[in-house]
Amino acid sequence: MAAIPPLPATILRKNEVIIMEFANSVVNLIGNIICLGLLVTFLVGLIFGIKFMIQAKTQDREEYLRKKEKDELERKETELRYQKMLEDRC
């Protein structure tokens, strides 16, 4: 008994299945690359956002300290002027 060779249509279907599996793998690869790119973009944005927030907080703190020093200086000047005014009256 001789083995019956597969029909040409069966061979074409197997090739189609292999081609479809390859196409599916390519589409999955492209999707994974795009997903990875979006994830990296999100993380970079998050890092820069945190960096910006820290920088803004540092600037606010420096500005607060400068204003505090200026107010302290103005208060001392006002006290000296008031004392001088009191001495001039006496």
C-alpha positions as CSV (number, residue, x, y, z in Angstrom):
1,M,0.0,0.0,0.0
2,A,1.3,3.4,-1.0
3,A,0.8,6.5,1.1
4,I,-1.7,9.0,-0.3
5,P,0.0,12.3,-0.9
6,P,-1.7,15.4,0.6
7,L,-3.9,17.4,-1.7
8,P,-2.5,20.7,-3.0
9,A,-5.3,22.6,-1.2
10,T,-4.2,21.1,2.1
11,I,-0.6,22.2,1.5
12,L,-1.8,25.7,0.7
13,R,-3.9,25.8,3.9
14,K,-0.8,24.8,5.9
15,N,1.2,27.6,4.3
16,E,-1.6,30.1,4.9
17,V,-1.6,29.1,8.6
18,I,2.2,29.5,8.8
19,I,1.9,32.9,7.1
20,M,-0.9,34.0,9.4
21,E,1.0,32.9,12.5
22,F,4.0,34.9,11.2
23,A,1.8,37.9,10.5
24,N,0.3,37.6,14.0
25,S,3.8,37.5,15.5
26,V,4.8,40.6,13.6
27,V,1.7,42.5,14.7
28,N,2.3,41.4,18.3
29,L,5.9,42.6,18.1
30,I,4.9,46.0,16.7
31,G,2.2,46.3,19.4
32,N,4.8,45.5,22.1
33,I,7.2,48.0,20.7
34,I,4.6,50.8,20.7
35,C,3.5,49.8,24.2
36,L,7.1,50.0,25.4
37,G,7.5,53.4,23.8
38,L,4.4,54.7,25.5
39,L,5.6,53.3,28.9
40,V,9.0,54.9,28.5
41,T,7.4,58.2,27.5
42,F,5.2,58.0,30.6
43,L,8.1,57.3,32.9
44,V,10.3,60.1,31.4
45,G,7.4,62.5,31.8
46,L,6.9,61.4,35.4
47,I,10.6,61.8,36.2
48,F,10.7,65.3,34.6
49,G,7.4,66.2,36.4
50,I,8.9,65.2,39.8
51,K,12.1,67.1,39.0
52,F,10.1,70.2,38.1
53,M,8.1,70.0,41.3
54,I,11.2,69.7,43.4
55,Q,12.8,72.6,41.6
56,A,9.6,74.7,42.1
57,K,9.5,73.8,45.7
58,T,13.2,74.8,46.1
59,Q,12.6,78.1,44.4
60,D,9.6,78.8,46.6
61,R,11.7,78.0,49.7
62,E,14.5,80.3,48.6
63,E,12.0,83.1,47.8
64,Y,10.4,82.6,51.2
65,L,13.8,82.9,52.9
66,R,14.7,86.0,51.0
67,K,11.4,87.6,51.8
68,K,11.8,86.6,55.5
69,E,15.3,88.2,55.6
70,K,14.0,91.4,53.9
71,D,11.0,91.6,56.3
72,E,13.4,91.1,59.3
73,L,15.7,93.9,58.0
74,E,12.7,96.3,57.4
75,R,11.5,95.5,61.0
76,K,14.9,96.4,62.4
77,E,15.1,99.6,60.4
78,T,11.6,100.6,61.6
79,E,12.6,99.9,65.2
80,L,15.7,102.0,64.8
81,R,13.7,104.9,63.2
82,Y,11.1,104.7,66.0
83,Q,13.8,104.8,68.7
84,K,15.6,107.7,67.0
85,M,12.3,109.5,66.8
86,L,11.7,108.9,70.5
87,E,15.2,110.2,71.4
88,D,14.6,113.3,69.2
89,R,11.4,114.1,71.1
90,C,13.1,113.8,74.5
